[in-house]
Every structure is written in C-alpha cells, then in structure tokens.
C-alpha cells in the first residue's frame, strides 16, 4: 500500500470514528463537553490528513473520474 492509499484508509477510519462520536452525541449526550472536544480533535486530525493527501497529489485535482475536485 502506497502513502496515498494508507492516508485514504486512515481518513476513512477517522471518518467512521467521527460518525460514531456524533451518533453518541445524537443519542442524548448533547451536553457532553468531552464528546464535543473529541469531535473537534478528530476533525482537526481529518483536516490535516486531507491536506497531506492533497500535497501528495500535488496540483492535480483529478481523480480520473472526469470531475474537478479543486477546493476554492
């Protein structure tokens, strides 16, 4: 598995963890400061992973699907 594939795999795992924590918040723990902080931390980690993945891809925003995925 190359670096991009590893990062994408890690990104998926972080996304799944974010979903689990948000589900727990949704199930009635809206006032849980620790869960809110956990979501914030996970989102920060996710953003860093996305930036690293984009830097590995360089300026090429194409995933060969025919769409431009550039973020403006």
C-alpha positions as CSV (number, residue, x, y, z in Angstrom):
1,X,0.0,0.0,0.0
2,X,1.5,3.4,-1.0
3,X,1.4,6.6,1.0
4,X,-1.8,7.9,-0.7
5,X,-3.6,4.6,-0.1
6,X,-2.6,4.5,3.5
7,X,-3.7,8.1,4.1
8,X,-7.0,7.4,2.4
9,X,-7.5,4.3,4.5
10,X,-6.7,6.3,7.7
11,X,-9.0,9.0,6.5
12,X,-11.8,6.6,6.2
13,X,-11.2,5.2,9.7
14,X,-11.2,8.8,11.1
15,X,-14.5,9.5,9.3
16,X,-16.0,6.4,10.8
17,X,-14.9,7.4,14.3
18,X,-16.3,10.9,13.8
19,X,-19.6,9.3,12.8
20,X,-19.6,7.1,15.9
21,X,-19.0,10.0,18.2
22,X,-21.6,12.2,16.5
23,X,-24.1,9.3,16.8
24,X,-23.4,9.1,20.5
25,X,-24.0,12.8,20.8
26,X,-27.2,12.5,18.9
27,X,-28.4,9.7,21.2
28,X,-28.9,12.3,24.0
29,X,-25.4,13.3,25.1
30,X,-25.6,16.8,23.6
31,X,-24.2,18.3,26.7
32,X,-21.1,16.1,26.9
33,X,-18.2,18.5,26.6
34,X,-15.7,15.6,26.3
35,X,-17.6,14.2,23.3
36,X,-17.7,17.7,21.7
37,X,-13.9,18.0,22.2
38,X,-13.4,14.6,20.8
39,X,-15.3,15.5,17.6
40,X,-13.2,18.7,17.4
41,X,-9.9,16.8,17.8
42,X,-11.0,14.2,15.2
43,X,-12.0,16.9,12.7
44,X,-8.6,18.6,13.1
45,X,-6.8,15.3,12.5
46,X,-9.0,14.7,9.5
47,X,-8.2,18.2,8.1
48,X,-4.5,17.5,8.5
49,X,-4.8,14.2,6.7
50,X,-6.7,15.8,3.8
51,X,-4.1,18.5,3.5
52,X,-1.3,15.9,3.5
53,X,-3.2,13.8,0.9
54,X,-3.7,16.8,-1.3
55,X,0.0,17.7,-1.0
56,X,0.9,14.1,-2.1
57,X,-1.3,14.5,-5.1
58,X,0.3,17.9,-6.0
59,X,-1.7,20.4,-8.0
60,X,-3.5,17.6,-9.9
61,X,-7.1,17.7,-8.5
62,X,-8.3,15.0,-10.8
63,X,-9.1,11.5,-9.6
64,X,-9.6,10.3,-13.1
65,X,-13.4,10.5,-12.7
66,X,-13.6,13.4,-15.0
67,X,-14.6,16.0,-12.4
68,X,-12.5,18.8,-11.0
69,X,-12.3,18.4,-7.2
70,X,-10.4,21.7,-6.6
71,X,-11.4,23.5,-3.4
72,X,-11.9,27.2,-3.9
